[in-house]
Amino acid sequence: MTDKILVKLAQYQTETRNQKQELKTYVQKLLDREEEIKKLKEEYEEKIKLLKDDIAFKDRMIKELRPKPKIRKVKKNEK
């Protein structure tokens, strides 16, 4: 009976070791994925900033090119 208990204990220890190793690999994968997401987010924010700057520039150019309405001064006949 003691041999059976020792065999079971060894099996449980092996399972525990394997589970710890799997956990380490999953944690590493998550950390790698998190780093990748962080880099992509930085790139995305930079591109958004450039697009906003481009839109603001184009808006200014449109305002400058749009003809300004002429204001006519109406002279009133004095009586």
C-alpha positions in Angstrom: 0.0 0.0 0.0 2.8 2.4 0.7 4.2 1.9 -2.8 0.8 2.8 -4.3 0.7 5.9 -2.2 4.2 6.9 -3.2 3.4 6.3 -6.9 0.2 8.4 -6.6 2.2 11.2 -4.8 4.8 11.1 -7.6 2.0 11.4 -10.2 0.5 14.3 -8.4 3.9 16.0 -8.1 4.5 15.5 -11.8 1.0 16.9 -12.7 1.7 19.9 -10.4 5.1 20.5 -12.1 3.5 20.3 -15.5 0.7 22.7 -14.6 3.2 25.2 -13.2 5.2 25.0 -16.4 2.1 25.5 -18.5 1.1 28.5 -16.3 4.5 30.0 -16.8 4.2 29.7 -20.6 0.7 31.2 -20.5 1.8 34.1 -18.4 4.7 34.7 -20.8 2.4 34.6 -23.8 0.1 37.1 -22.1 3.0 39.4 -21.3 4.2 39.2 -24.9 0.7 39.9 -26.2 0.4 42.9 -23.8 3.7 44.3 -25.0 2.5 43.9 -28.6 -0.8 45.6 -27.9 1.1 48.5 -26.2 3.3 49.0 -29.3 0.3 48.9 -31.6 -1.6 51.4 -29.4 1.3 53.8 -29.6 1.5 53.5 -33.4 -2.3 54.0 -33.6 -2.2 57.1 -31.4 0.7 58.5 -33.5 -1.3 57.9 -36.7 -4.4 59.5 -35.2 -2.4 62.6 -34.2 -1.0 62.9 -37.7 -4.4 62.6 -39.2 -5.8 65.2 -36.9 -2.9 67.6 -37.8 -3.6 66.9 -41.5 -7.3 67.6 -41.1 -6.6 70.8 -39.2 -4.2 71.9 -41.9 -6.7 71.2 -44.7 -9.4 73.1 -42.8 -7.2 76.1 -42.6 -6.3 75.9 -46.3 -10.0 75.6 -47.2 -10.8 78.7 -45.1 -8.1 80.7 -46.7 -9.1 79.7 -50.2 -12.8 80.3 -49.7 -13.7 83.7 -51.0 -14.6 86.1 -48.3 -18.0 87.7 -48.8 -17.9 91.3 -49.8 -19.5 93.7 -47.5 -21.3 96.5 -49.3 -21.9 99.7 -47.6 -25.3 101.0 -48.3 -25.5 104.8 -48.4 -28.7 106.1 -47.1 -30.2 109.2 -48.7 -30.2 111.9 -46.2 -33.4 114.0 -46.2 
